[in-house]
Amino acid sequence: MQTAERKLEKLKRIISGLDSALIAFSGGVDSSFLAKVCGDVLGKNCVAVTAVSETYPQEDLESAKRIAKIAGIRYIMIKTNEMKNKNFKKNPKNRCYFCKTELFSELAKLAKKLKMKNIIDGTNTDDLKDFRPGLKAKKKFGAISPLCMARLNKKEIRILSRGMGLPTHDKPSSPCLASRIPFDSEITEEKIRAIESAEKTIKRLGYKTVRVRHHGDIARIEIGDKKVNLNKLKNAAGRIRKLGFKYVSLDLEGYRTGSLNEQAKKH
């Protein structure tokens, strides 16, 4: 079995063979690690691109800017408009396909403009085990995933990120805000804003891993931290109700990655 260090060397060889690359950069664990390695290997022949939209958490944007500086890589922000796509807003089980189609379409235009030969993203081997309809959109535009090619998983990426001094090595995952809305329930800007504000309210209490699932007039809170202070959460419930929720509930099972994806897997 290959060690993480050997896989890193393989990743560097893969990236070296790309000549130039435009990186889909969210500022999360995987894309930050990929951006750092690309910057080290390709230098000026790569650029990290963050797609900003209503579904992208504002706190992640600020983090992405900081990480790009740490990685020493050229950084660009673009606007995507998945919220204007009726198919995306209907929130079907393949919602991510429409979102990623919008993303990679814009990245393809930018890559052509900047004369970058490749579009790459931070998909790792663990992602292939989950329900990821967005991967079909990536293939449609010829984007590639060097981390998968090097057989790197999330745990190994975190270990290597820590060795590189990247502050994202222990960052919780942060998918788009639309992922908090159950499939087939319409995605609206009002719901997105309520979710983001509710999660900020809970994170201010000191929690790192938080999801607020939007079930109509119910806000279902998932917390991944080991210790939960019910009294603090009760005090925050009033502020969350003001965002448009009638009920605020705490999921006793805590945070689970892609908990809303379970319904998609069953059909």
Summary of the structure (lengths in Angstrom):
residues: 267
radius of gyration: 18.7
end to end distance: 35.3
largest distance: 55.3
contacts: 846
relative contact order: 0.14
helix: 52%
strand: 13%
